[in-house]
Amino acid sequence: MAVAQIAVMVSRSPGVSLVSAGAVAAGLLSAAHLASGQFFSALVWADRQVGWIEVVEESQRNNLLPVGVTTAVLGGVYLAWVLFKRRGTGTA
């Protein structure tokens, strides 16, 4: 749902073209795949830096977070931002 809005913002055109929406969707999905693949490794790195808290075990470092979870979280954050931004304007 956010792809069309982001494509309009990026392309600065009055409508949504199929090419710009496809390019934005591919970019967002690739970024979510990269982020979900590195999630547990980042937690292990943070655990090493802090030292006194065990966030994730070393054996779980190679686990992967599903891409759908990552896209759902990022989409929810984006939706909350859009709703908060438009709260006082009276537009839908």
Buried (B, 14 or more C-beta within 10 A) or exposed (E): EBBBBBBBEEBEEEEBEEEBBEBBBEEBBEEBBEBBBEBBBEBBEEBEEEEEEEBBEEEEBEEEBEBEEBBEBBBEEBEEEEEEEEEEEEEE
